[in-house]
Amino acid sequence: MLIFKAILLTLLIVCAISTSISKNLLTSVVIFMSYSLVMSILWILLESPDLAITEAAVGAGVTSVLFFVTLKKIRAIDQRKDEKKDEIEE
């Protein structure tokens, strides 16, 4: 169990660093979702199920949906599709 906790903590650190380093906003949001899910698993291992449920619902659920809606509103997601179309046509 100690090895599993160490792997989760390492994954948590990797997710935190890669979220801040990533230049693509959509990728950052997806990595942030995985960060929240790993954090909720860690809360379960720390025997705090109420925080685990809250982290999963708010961190991975509501916050990620709000980020996706924001990216859609500022057209960051649509720009990626347009760039791919331009690359295919060339």
C-alpha positions as a Markdown table, in Angstrom:
| # | Residue | x | y | z |
|---|---|---|---|---|
| 1 | Met | 0.0 | 0.0 | 0.0 |
| 2 | Leu | 2.9 | 2.3 | 0.7 |
| 3 | Ile | 4.2 | 1.9 | -2.9 |
| 4 | Phe | 0.7 | 2.7 | -4.3 |
| 5 | Lys | 0.6 | 5.9 | -2.2 |
| 6 | Ala | 4.1 | 6.8 | -3.4 |
| 7 | Ile | 3.0 | 6.3 | -7.1 |
| 8 | Leu | -0.1 | 8.4 | -6.6 |
| 9 | Leu | 1.9 | 11.2 | -5.0 |
| 10 | Thr | 4.4 | 11.1 | -7.8 |
| 11 | Leu | 1.5 | 11.2 | -10.3 |
| 12 | Leu | 0.0 | 14.1 | -8.4 |
| 13 | Ile | 3.3 | 16.1 | -8.6 |
| 14 | Val | 3.7 | 15.3 | -12.3 |
| 15 | Cys | 0.1 | 16.4 | -13.0 |
| 16 | Ala | 0.6 | 19.7 | -11.1 |
| 17 | Ile | 3.9 | 20.5 | -13.0 |
| 18 | Ser | 2.6 | 19.5 | -16.4 |
| 19 | Thr | -0.6 | 21.6 | -15.9 |
| 20 | Ser | 1.4 | 24.7 | -15.3 |
| 21 | Ile | 4.0 | 23.9 | -18.1 |
| 22 | Ser | 1.5 | 23.0 | -20.8 |
| 23 | Lys | 1.0 | 25.6 | -23.5 |
| 24 | Asn | -2.3 | 24.2 | -24.8 |
| 25 | Leu | -5.2 | 25.3 | -22.7 |
| 26 | Leu | -7.4 | 22.2 | -23.5 |
| 27 | Thr | -4.6 | 19.9 | -22.5 |
| 28 | Ser | -4.1 | 21.8 | -19.2 |
| 29 | Val | -7.8 | 21.4 | -18.4 |
| 30 | Val | -7.6 | 17.6 | -19.0 |
| 31 | Ile | -4.5 | 17.2 | -16.9 |
| 32 | Phe | -6.2 | 19.3 | -14.2 |
| 33 | Met | -9.1 | 16.8 | -14.3 |
| 34 | Ser | -6.7 | 13.9 | -13.8 |
| 35 | Tyr | -5.0 | 15.9 | -10.9 |
| 36 | Ser | -8.4 | 16.2 | -9.2 |
| 37 | Leu | -9.2 | 12.5 | -9.6 |
| 38 | Val | -5.8 | 11.4 | -8.2 |
| 39 | Met | -6.4 | 13.8 | -5.3 |
| 40 | Ser | -9.8 | 12.3 | -4.6 |
| 41 | Ile | -8.2 | 8.8 | -4.5 |
| 42 | Leu | -5.6 | 10.1 | -2.1 |
| 43 | Trp | -8.4 | 11.5 | 0.1 |
| 44 | Ile | -9.9 | 8.1 | 0.2 |
| 45 | Leu | -6.6 | 6.5 | 1.2 |
| 46 | Leu | -6.3 | 9.2 | 4.0 |
| 47 | Glu | -9.8 | 7.9 | 5.2 |
| 48 | Ser | -11.6 | 11.1 | 4.4 |
| 49 | Pro | -14.5 | 10.1 | 2.1 |
| 50 | Asp | -16.3 | 13.4 | 2.5 |
| 51 | Leu | -13.4 | 15.3 | 1.0 |
| 52 | Ala | -12.9 | 12.7 | -1.6 |
| 53 | Ile | -16.5 | 13.0 | -2.9 |
| 54 | Thr | -16.2 | 16.8 | -2.8 |
| 55 | Glu | -12.9 | 16.8 | -4.7 |
| 56 | Ala | -14.3 | 14.5 | -7.3 |
| 57 | Ala | -17.5 | 16.4 | -7.7 |
| 58 | Val | -16.1 | 20.0 | -7.6 |
| 59 | Gly | -12.5 | 19.5 | -8.8 |
| 60 | Ala | -13.0 | 17.0 | -11.6 |
| 61 | Gly | -16.6 | 17.7 | -12.3 |
| 62 | Val | -17.9 | 21.2 | -12.0 |
| 63 | Thr | -14.6 | 23.1 | -12.3 |
| 64 | Ser | -13.6 | 21.1 | -15.5 |
| 65 | Val | -17.0 | 21.8 | -17.1 |
| 66 | Leu | -16.7 | 25.5 | -16.3 |
| 67 | Phe | -13.2 | 25.5 | -17.8 |
| 68 | Phe | -14.5 | 23.8 | -21.0 |
| 69 | Val | -17.3 | 26.3 | -21.3 |
| 70 | Thr | -14.9 | 29.1 | -20.8 |
| 71 | Leu | -12.6 | 27.7 | -23.5 |
| 72 | Lys | -15.5 | 27.4 | -25.8 |
| 73 | Lys | -16.6 | 31.0 | -25.2 |
| 74 | Ile | -13.2 | 32.4 | -25.9 |
| 75 | Arg | -13.0 | 30.1 | -28.9 |
| 76 | Ala | -9.8 | 28.4 | -27.8 |
| 77 | Ile | -11.3 | 25.0 | -28.7 |
| 78 | Asp | -12.6 | 26.1 | -32.1 |
| 79 | Gln | -9.2 | 27.6 | -33.1 |
| 80 | Arg | -7.6 | 24.1 | -32.7 |
| 81 | Lys | -10.1 | 22.6 | -35.1 |
| 82 | Asp | -9.5 | 25.4 | -37.6 |
| 83 | Glu | -5.7 | 25.0 | -37.4 |
| 84 | Lys | -6.1 | 21.3 | -38.1 |
| 85 | Lys | -8.3 | 21.9 | -41.1 |
| 86 | Asp | -5.7 | 24.4 | -42.5 |
| 87 | Glu | -2.9 | 21.8 | -42.0 |
| 88 | Ile | -4.9 | 19.1 | -43.8 |
| 89 | Glu | -5.7 | 21.4 | -46.7 |
| 90 | Glu | -2.1 | 22.3 | -47.2 |
